[in-house]
């Protein structure tokens, strides 16, 4: 079965966006600003559009990190380099990486259609989306491509968190369900999200009590149905971007997918990864 338009948009936009986590340019940019370690750079760069925000808001909005991991980075990062500096350096480093992979920016027509598509979406309940949407284009088409993809992925992310909340699934439980669905070792999420094995075991116990995972930590039929419901709810909310692209949506998807293919060809994103993106598909 072919992917839905919303799923195509996510795979392509997420791949373009994700260079900010894995590329040598982006990792070096955070280090050069003085952020201490990968995770301080991660939280500072991603949270910067929100302003000098504290750890509680970021824990809630990012949804799947242990509170201690966030608190070790924020608000200390803002004393090292403020949000305005982080925003510019993050975007610039991502553009450098994309150019190294051969990615080109869209033409003026597509850029206007892309930025116009997010301009009219109601921001209510979408803090990460709203914060990224307010970042003005630079005039560099590659940097603007990356920022648009970032705004769109945060729009989807906000909708995903909302879907989880409606279904009564917390961030750790969602992470466990994702790992079980994709066959990813739970240790990856201990390392990347700051959870300990006892936290994961407790989440598995809760999910098991509801018949969502089996004794081996795999998804049951009910668990697979819930995962599909989560993704369907997320896809439906994300379709708002495509519907506003109008006649340009296939051209935009085509440009994004060709860009994503260049990134995959460079093997720039590792697999498995904690964002659930499989560069092999």
C-alpha positions in Angstrom: 0.0 0.0 0.0 1.4 3.4 -0.9 1.8 6.1 1.7 -0.8 8.7 2.2 0.1 12.3 1.3 0.5 13.2 5.0 2.8 10.3 5.5 4.9 11.2 2.4 5.2 14.8 3.7 6.3 13.5 7.1 9.0 11.1 5.8 10.4 13.8 3.4 10.2 16.8 5.7 11.5 14.9 8.7 14.5 13.6 6.7 15.4 17.2 5.7 14.9 18.5 9.2 16.8 15.7 10.9 20.2 16.8 9.6 20.2 19.2 12.5 20.6 16.2 14.9 23.1 14.1 13.0 25.2 16.2 10.7 28.8 17.1 11.6 28.0 20.8 10.8 25.2 21.0 13.3 27.0 19.2 16.1 30.1 21.4 15.5 27.9 24.6 15.5 26.5 23.8 19.0 30.0 23.0 20.3 31.4 26.2 18.9 28.7 28.2 20.6 29.9 26.7 23.9 27.0 24.4 24.7 28.2 21.6 26.9 27.7 18.2 25.3 25.3 17.0 22.6 22.2 17.2 24.7 22.6 20.8 25.8 23.0 21.7 22.2 20.0 19.7 21.2 17.7 21.3 23.7 19.0 24.8 23.2 18.8 24.6 19.4 15.3 23.0 19.3 13.8 25.1 22.1 15.3 28.4 20.9 12.3 29.6 18.9 10.3 29.5 22.2 12.6 32.1 23.7 14.6 31.7 27.0 12.2 29.0 28.2 12.7 26.8 31.2 12.8 23.0 31.5 9.2 22.4 32.5 7.7 23.8 29.3 10.2 22.0 27.2 9.6 18.7 29.0 5.9 19.1 28.2 6.2 20.2 24.6 9.0 17.7 23.6 6.9 15.0 25.4 9.2 12.0 25.6 12.3 13.1 27.6 13.0 12.4 31.3 12.7 15.7 33.2 16.3 15.4 34.5 17.8 15.3 31.0 16.0 18.6 30.1 16.9 20.3 33.4 20.6 19.6 32.9 20.5 21.7 29.8 18.0 24.5 30.5 18.0 27.3 31.4 21.8 27.2 31.7 22.2 27.1 28.0 20.8 30.6 27.6 23.6 32.0 29.7 26.1 30.5 27.2 24.3 31.6 23.9 20.8 33.2 23.8 17.9 31.9 21.7 18.4 34.4 18.9 22.0 33.3 18.4 21.0 29.6 18.6 18.2 30.1 16.0 20.6 31.6 13.4 23.4 29.2 14.0 21.2 26.1 13.9 19.6 27.1 10.6 22.9 28.1 9.1 24.6 24.8 10.1 21.6 22.8 8.7 21.9 24.6 5.4 25.6 23.9 5.2 24.9 20.2 5.7 22.1 20.1 3.1 24.4 21.7 0.5 27.1 19.1 1.2 24.5 16.4 0.5 23.6 18.1 -2.8 20.2 19.5 -1.7 19.1 22.7 -3.5 16.5 25.2 -2.5 13.1 25.4 -4.1 12.4 28.1 -6.6 10.6 31.3 -5.6 7.1 30.0 -6.6 7.5 26.9 -4.4 8.9 28.8 -1.5 6.0 31.3 -1.6 3.5 28.4 -1.7 5.3 26.6 1.1 5.5 29.5 3.5 2.0 30.6 2.5 0.7 27.1 3.4 1.7 27.5 7.0 0.7 31.1 7.4 -3.0 30.5 7.7 -3.0 27.5 10.0 -4.5 28.3 13.4 -1.7 28.1 16.0 -3.9 27.2 18.9 -2.4 24.3 21.0 0.6 24.2 18.7 3.3 26.0 20.6 6.3 24.5 18.7 4.7 25.1 15.4 3.8 28.7 16.3 7.3 29.5 17.6 9.0 28.2 14.4 6.5 29.8 12.1 7.4 33.3 13.4 11.0 32.9 12.2 11.2 34.9 9.0 12.8 33.6 5.8 16.4 34.6 5.2 16.4 34.7 1.4 18.8 31.7 1.3 16.5 29.1 -0.4 18.3 26.1 1.3 18.1 27.6 4.8 14.5 28.5 4.1 13.7 25.0 2.9 15.2 23.6 6.2 13.2 26.1 8.3 10.0 25.3 6.5 10.5 21.6 7.0 11.2 22.2 10.7 8.0 24.3 11.1 6.0 21.5 9.4 7.6 18.7 11.4 6.9 20.7 14.6 3.3 21.2 13.4 3.0 17.4 13.1 4.7 16.9 16.4 2.3 19.2 18.2 -0.6 17.2 16.7 1.0 13.9 17.7 1.3 15.0 21.3 -2.3 16.1 21.2 -3.4 12.7 19.8 -1.5 10.9 22.6 -3.1 13.1 25.2 -6.6 12.4 23.9 -5.8 8.7 23.9 -4.4 8.8 27.4 -0.8 7.8 26.4 2.1 9.6 28.1 5.4 10.3 26.4 7.3 7.4 27.8 4.5 5.0 27.0 4.4 6.3 23.4 8.1 5.7 23.2 7.8 2.2 24.4 4.9 1.5 21.9 7.0 2.9 19.1 10.0 0.8 20.0 7.9 -2.3 20.2 6.3 -1.6 16.9 9.5 -1.0 15.0 11.6 -3.6 16.8 14.0 -1.0 18.2 16.0 -2.0 21.3 14.7 -0.1 24.4 18.3 0.7 25.3 18.4 3.3 22.5 15.7 5.3 24.3 17.4 4.9 27.6 20.5 6.5 26.0 18.7 9.2 23.9 15.8 10.1 26.1 17.2 9.8 29.6 15.0 7.0 30.9 16.3 4.2 33.1 15.3 0.6 32.6 13.1 0.7 35.6 11.0 3.5 34.0 10.7 1.5 30.8 9.7 -1.6 32.7 7.1 0.3 34.6 5.6 1.6 31.3 5.6 -1.9 29.9 3.8 -3.1 33.0 1.1 -0.4 32.6 0.7 -1.2 28.9 0.6 -4.9 29.6 -2.2 -4.4 32.1 -4.2 -2.8 29.3 -3.4 -5.7 26.9 -1.3 -3.5 24.6 2.0 -5.4 24.9 2.7 -9.1 25.6 5.1 -10.7 28.1 8.0 -10.3 25.7 7.4 -6.6 25.2 5.9 -7.0 21.8 2.7 -5.4 20.6 -0.5 -7.3 20.9 -3.3 -6.9 18.3 -4.8 -4.2 20.5 -1.4 -2.5 20.7 -1.0 -2.5 17.0 -4.5 -1.0 16.6 -3.7 1.7 19.1 -0.5 2.5 17.3 -2.4 2.8 14.0 -5.0 5.0 15.7 -2.3 7.3 17.0 -0.7 7.6 13.5 -4.1 8.1 11.8 -5.0 10.9 14.2 -1.6 12.5 13.6 -1.9 12.2 9.8 -5.3 13.7 9.7 -4.1 16.8 11.7 -1.0 17.1 9.5 -3.0 17.1 6.3 -3.8 20.8 7.0 -0.4 21.8 5.5 -1.0 19.9 2.3 -4.5 21.1 1.8 -3.2 24.7 2.0 -0.5 24.0 -0.6 -3.3 23.5 -3.2 -2.1 22.8 -6.7 1.5 23.1 -5.7 1.4 20.2 -3.2 2.8 17.5 -5.7 5.6 19.8 -6.8 6.5 20.5 -3.1 6.4 16.8 -2.2 8.5 16.0 -5.3 11.2 18.5 -4.2 11.2 17.3 -0.6 11.3 13.7 -1.7 14.2 14.2 -4.0 16.0 16.2 -1.3 15.4 13.4 1.2 16.8 10.8 -1.3 20.0 12.8 -1.4 20.3 12.7 2.4 19.6 9.0 2.5 22.1 8.3 -0.3 24.7 10.1 1.9 23.7 7.8 4.8 23.4 11.0 6.9 20.8 9.6 9.2 21.6 6.4 11.3 19.2 3.6 11.7 17.8 2.7 14.1 17.2 6.2 15.5 15.0 7.6 18.3 12.8 9.7 16.0 11.4 6.6 14.4 12.5 7.5 10.9 13.7 4.7 8.7 16.1 6.1 6.0 15.7 2.8 4.1 12.1 3.6 3.0 
